[in-house]
């Protein structure tokens, strides 16, 4: 296979990418033409938000071509569709894409992840490498493959919540994981000794992912959409979502915490901690339990 590589200015990168896809490219990516140089610029936005500009000042647009495609014809067709002036598309060239086992290459990017001293997250293709647990071993292994739902164990907020569960979860506690994603927190809670555990998410794919992942790990997690959450309270309520939803959900989440129970929140930047804690202050006093890479885990116990 071959890739078509060309340069274009930032204000045309998105339109040109769309036009190349319409013209028949299998995929298109936009890269910083100044990457790995002193002129390289970061491109990012707030968590959960897209950056204001979706391209750099100088861009390298890379289009994967179908076998036998004529690059000149594809460029001509893209120019007609996009309305981009021909002079804006500069110095294009082709490069070969070597044959590879892309599944194996993708899997190689995801190895086992150690979380603290007690938790190991293992993709299925590394499952055979995990030693059998010993009777006195308090460590747990969670088999989890990267998928559609958030929560592979690699993000700092997931680490923070997992570490709280490993260090502070009362044995036999009932647990509510709100915004369960892949189900990693609910599964960890069960493996660490929790009792009845529920996972709730607004995304049907996340609910199914939680059920599937719980089955793979041999634990029982009751997963459902929010409408399927019955009345009642839990000894531990954990929510790893962004700060704005956490503030909106404050009355509901606080009300789900049993007397003497724990509320654990993450997905919050350090600069947002006071604002989120203030939203929960009428019910539960929250404080920063731990920080990691600019993110915090907030914890409070209901009196």
C-alpha positions in Angstrom: 0.0 0.0 0.0 1.0 3.6 -0.5 0.5 6.9 1.3 0.0 10.3 -0.3 1.8 13.0 1.7 1.2 16.7 1.0 1.5 20.0 2.7 -1.2 22.6 3.2 -1.9 25.6 5.6 -3.8 25.2 8.8 -7.1 26.9 7.7 -7.5 24.3 4.9 -6.4 21.1 6.6 -9.8 20.0 7.8 -11.6 20.7 4.5 -8.7 19.1 2.5 -8.8 16.0 4.7 -12.6 15.6 4.2 -12.2 16.0 0.5 -9.5 13.3 0.3 -11.8 10.9 2.1 -14.7 11.7 -0.3 -12.3 11.2 -3.2 -11.5 7.7 -2.1 -8.7 7.8 0.4 -8.9 4.9 3.0 -7.9 7.2 5.8 -6.5 10.6 6.4 -4.4 12.1 9.2 -3.1 15.6 9.8 0.4 16.0 11.4 2.4 18.9 12.5 4.9 19.6 9.7 7.3 21.1 12.3 7.1 18.1 14.7 10.5 17.2 16.3 11.8 20.7 15.6 12.1 23.9 17.6 9.0 25.2 15.8 6.8 22.3 17.0 3.6 23.6 18.8 1.2 21.7 21.1 -2.4 21.2 20.0 -4.8 20.3 22.8 -7.9 21.6 24.6 -9.5 21.2 28.0 -10.5 17.7 28.9 -13.7 16.8 27.1 -13.4 19.7 24.7 -11.8 20.0 21.3 -9.1 22.6 20.7 -10.2 25.8 19.0 -7.9 25.1 16.1 -7.8 21.6 14.6 -4.6 22.0 12.7 -1.2 23.7 13.0 0.3 26.6 11.0 2.1 24.1 8.7 0.5 20.7 8.2 1.4 17.4 6.7 -1.7 15.6 5.4 -1.2 11.9 5.0 -3.8 9.9 3.0 -3.7 6.1 2.8 -4.5 5.1 -0.8 -6.3 2.0 -2.1 -4.3 -0.4 -4.1 -4.0 0.8 -7.7 -5.3 4.3 -7.0 -3.9 7.1 -9.1 -2.7 9.9 -6.7 -3.0 12.6 -9.3 -6.6 11.7 -10.0 -7.4 11.5 -6.3 -5.9 15.0 -5.8 -7.8 16.4 -8.8 -11.1 15.0 -7.5 -10.4 16.3 -4.0 -9.7 19.8 -5.3 -13.1 19.8 -7.1 -15.0 18.7 -4.0 -13.2 21.0 -1.5 -12.9 24.2 -3.4 -9.4 24.4 -2.1 -7.2 26.4 -4.6 -4.7 24.2 -6.3 -1.8 26.5 -5.3 -2.6 25.8 -1.7 -1.7 22.1 -2.0 2.1 21.9 -2.2 4.9 19.5 -2.8 3.1 16.2 -2.5 4.9 12.8 -2.8 4.2 9.1 -2.2 5.7 6.7 0.3 5.3 3.0 0.6 3.6 1.5 3.6 5.4 -1.8 4.5 3.3 -4.9 5.0 2.9 -5.7 8.7 0.7 -7.6 11.1 -1.2 -4.5 12.3 -3.2 -6.4 14.9 0.0 -7.6 16.6 1.6 -4.1 16.3 -1.4 -2.5 17.9 -1.4 -5.0 20.7 2.3 -4.4 21.3 1.4 -0.9 22.4 -0.7 -2.2 25.3 1.3 -4.2 27.8 0.5 -5.0 31.5 -0.1 -2.0 33.7 0.9 -2.0 37.3 -1.3 0.2 39.6 0.3 0.5 43.0 1.4 -2.7 44.7 -1.8 -4.6 44.4 -3.3 -4.3 41.0 -2.1 -5.5 37.6 -4.2 -4.8 34.5 -3.5 -7.3 31.8 -4.6 -7.4 28.1 -5.8 -10.8 27.0 -2.7 -11.3 24.8 -0.5 -11.2 27.9 -2.8 -13.3 30.1 -0.5 -16.3 29.9 2.3 -14.3 31.4 0.5 -13.6 34.7 1.7 -16.0 37.5 -1.0 -17.9 39.3 -1.9 -16.2 42.6 -0.6 -17.7 45.9 -2.8 -18.2 48.9 -1.1 -15.3 50.8 -1.0 -13.0 47.8 -3.3 -9.9 48.2 -2.6 -8.7 44.6 -5.2 -9.0 41.9 -5.0 -9.2 38.1 -7.7 -7.7 35.9 -7.9 -8.9 32.3 -9.0 -5.9 30.2 -8.5 -5.1 26.5 -8.7 -1.6 25.1 -12.1 -1.0 23.6 -14.9 1.4 22.9 -15.5 2.3 26.6 -13.3 4.5 28.6 -11.1 2.8 31.2 -8.0 0.8 30.2 -6.1 1.7 33.4 -3.6 4.0 31.7 -5.2 7.3 32.5 -4.1 9.1 35.8 -7.7 9.4 37.0 -8.3 5.7 36.6 -5.1 5.0 38.5 -6.2 7.3 41.3 -9.5 5.6 41.8 -7.9 2.1 41.6 -5.4 3.1 44.2 -8.1 4.3 46.6 -10.0 1.0 46.2 -6.8 -1.0 46.8 -5.9 1.0 49.9 -9.2 2.0 51.4 -12.1 -0.2 50.2 -13.9 -1.8 53.3 -14.3 -5.6 52.9 -17.8 -6.5 51.9 -18.8 -2.9 51.0 -21.5 -2.3 48.5 -20.2 -0.3 45.6 -21.8 2.0 43.0 -19.5 2.9 40.0 -21.3 5.8 38.3 -20.0 6.3 34.8 -18.5 2.8 34.7 -17.1 2.8 31.1 -15.2 -0.4 30.7 -16.2 -1.5 34.2 -12.6 -1.5 35.4 -13.4 0.1 38.8 -16.4 -2.1 39.5 -14.4 -5.2 38.6 -11.5 -4.1 40.7 -13.8 -3.5 43.7 -15.2 -7.0 43.4 -11.8 -8.6 43.2 -10.6 -6.5 46.2 -13.5 -7.9 48.3 -16.5 -5.7 47.7 -20.0 -7.0 48.0 -22.9 -6.1 45.7 -21.5 -3.9 43.0 -23.3 -1.9 40.4 -22.0 -0.1 37.3 -24.0 2.7 35.7 -23.4 4.5 32.4 -25.3 6.6 30.0 -23.7 4.7 27.0 -25.2 1.3 26.1 -21.9 0.2 24.8 -20.3 0.9 28.1 -22.9 -1.1 29.9 -22.3 -4.0 27.6 -18.5 -3.7 27.9 -18.8 -3.7 31.7 -20.9 -6.9 31.6 -18.6 -8.6 29.2 -15.4 -7.6 31.1 -16.9 -8.7 34.4 -17.7 -12.1 32.9 -14.1 -12.4 31.6 -12.8 -11.7 35.1 -15.2 -14.1 36.8 -17.0 -11.5 39.0 -20.6 -10.4 39.2 -21.3 -6.7 38.4 -24.8 -5.4 37.9 -24.5 -3.0 35.0 -27.3 -0.8 33.6 -28.3 2.5 32.2 -29.2 5.2 34.7 -32.9 4.4 34.5 -32.1 0.9 35.6 -30.5 2.0 38.9 -32.9 1.0 41.8 -33.4 3.2 44.8 -31.0 2.7 47.7 -27.6 3.7 48.9 -24.1 2.2 48.7 -21.2 2.0 51.1 -18.9 3.3 48.4 -19.8 5.5 45.5 -17.1 6.2 42.9 -17.4 8.4 39.8 -14.5 8.9 37.4 -16.0 11.5 35.0 -15.3 15.2 34.2 -15.8 18.1 36.6 -18.9 19.6 35.0 -21.0 16.4 35.1 -19.8 15.8 38.6 -21.1 19.2 39.7 -24.5 18.6 38.0 -24.8 15.2 39.6 -23.8 16.3 43.1 -27.2 16.0 44.8 -27.9 12.6 43.2 -24.4 11.1 43.9 -24.2 12.4 47.4 -27.7 11.0 48.1 -26.5 7.6 47.0 -23.9 7.4 49.7 -25.0 5.4 52.8 -24.5 6.8 56.3 -20.8 6.4 57.1 -20.1 5.6 53.5 -17.4 6.9 51.1 -17.6 9.1 48.0 -14.7 9.0 45.6 -14.5 11.3 42.7 -12.0 11.8 39.9 -11.8 13.2 36.4 -11.0 16.5 38.1 -8.1 18.8 37.4 -6.2 20.2 40.4 -7.5 23.7 39.7 -11.1 22.4 39.6 -10.9 20.6 43.0 -12.2 23.4 45.2 -15.1 24.1 42.8 -16.2 20.5 42.7 -15.8 20.1 46.5 -18.0 23.2 46.9 -20.8 21.5 44.9 -20.9 18.6 47.4 -20.4 20.6 50.5 -24.1 20.6 51.5 -24.0 16.8 51.9 -20.4 15.6 52.2 -17.1 17.4 52.9 -14.6 16.4 50.2 -10.8 16.9 50.2 -8.0 15.9 47.9 -6.9 12.3 48.6 -4.1 12.1 46.1 -2.9 13.9 42.9 -1.3 12.5 39.8 -0.1 14.4 36.7 -2.3 17.4 37.4 -5.4 15.4 38.2 -6.9 14.8 41.7 -8.9 12.2 43.5 -11.4 13.7 45.9 -12.7 11.7 48.9 -15.3 12.3 51.6 -17.1 10.2 54.2 -20.8 10.8 55.0 -21.3 11.5 58.7 
